[in-house]
Structure formats: structure tokens, C-alpha cells
């Protein structure tokens, strides 16, 4: 059956295309989560260094950013 703008795709092709888009989006989300986790590791290391120096203000600021990044990961991917 011809649509207004050309031939419609068959349902199997539509399913394949949607699955491909979903896999691509999942990979994108995974990359973002891994990047945030790498940043978490860096911030954790900086917190430990600041704690050794006795710099409480820096520790508090870094801890807040660490909690914020964990919240972003939890909100975007609740299964992790």
C-alpha cells in the first residue's frame, strides 16, 4: 500500500530499525555513565589528597560534586 510520501516499511524492518536505534542509545548512555564514573574516581582521589592536607572546605565542595554525579547516574540508570 502506498502512503502519501512513498512506500511504507514492513513491520519487521520497522522493528529492526527501532532495535538498532535503541542499542545505539544504550551505548551512548553507557559511555556517559562510564565518563561520570571516571570523574568520580578523580574526585575521590582529590578528596583524599585534600583530607591529608587538612583542607576541609575543599573536601566539602568535592564531596558535594561527588554526590551530585552519583545522583545523575542513579537518576539516568536506576538499574546500576
Beta strands, then each sheet from edge to edge (+ up, - down):
strand 1: 2-3
strand 2: 6-7
sheet 1: 1+ 2-
end
